[in-house]
Each structure stands twice: as structure tokens, then as C-alpha cells.
């Protein structure tokens, strides 16, 4: 494991899509059954976080920018990858900007196979129904903080 100060963090965005009734979107990873998460992805060279957010959502779940309204943004969430793994040979973790977005469309607006498919399925849940055991252990501290920051929900 790397000392925290030695880790180079990859800039990343993550999105919490929320319907008017308060339900939030979670997607099940295609390669890990019962692993549900929020869509996320890296910020490319020359992109700002909001541009990366909309690009990633279109790539991962097929949702167009005009169906989303950003209502909150919080930065500085960090996690290190498991077992000292490096991504792209240099990144030992990710630093995320989380966006809460009002979703203005319908389920028909999703296309999980829009580009390279990462998710097998999706569902809408109440924030309190989220389960930490859906998330890899190395990401749980971030998800706990995100759920507290955005929804006031404390998970053990």
C-alpha cells in the first residue's frame, strides 16, 4: 500500500441522478453481480468536470445532457485502489467531484449499451435503501460520506 501522500489521484466525476420523487439511480456492473453504483468516469485532458460529467453519462448510460439539471456539486472525495493497484501505470486512486442531477427524462431515455457497456441493469431506489455491501470495500468510505453529504444518511 502507498502512503497517502505518495498516491497520484486521477481526476474523476460521479453522478447521482434523482427523479422528482426523490428516488436515485443505481446501476449494476456488468462484470460483478449485485455490485450497484453511481455512474462515474475520468476527466480527460483539457476537460472541466462538468463537461466530463455529461460525456460520461452519455457514454455509460446513454443519457443526453438536456435531460439533466445539476442541482449540487461537491468535490474532494478520494479513494485509493485496492491492493496498491495502479491505473494507467501512474494513478493509485481517484479524486472525485460528485454531482447531484435532477433527471428530467424517462427510463426509455437510458441506453446501457450506448458505447462500451459497463452496466447490466439499473434501478431507482430511495437513498435510504442504498446498501454499502454493493460497493467494493476500498470505495465505501467515499460512498458513506457522499450519502451523508447529499442526503443526511449515515451508514455504518
Secondary structure, 3 states (H helix, E strand, C coil): CCCHHHCCEEEEEEEEEECCCCCEEEEEECCCCCCEECCEEECCCCCCHHHHHHHHHHHHHCCCHHHEEEEEEEEEEEEECHHHCCECCCECEEEEEEEEEEECCCHHHCCCCCCCCCEEEEEEECHHHCCHHHCCHHHHHHHHHHHHHHHCCCCC
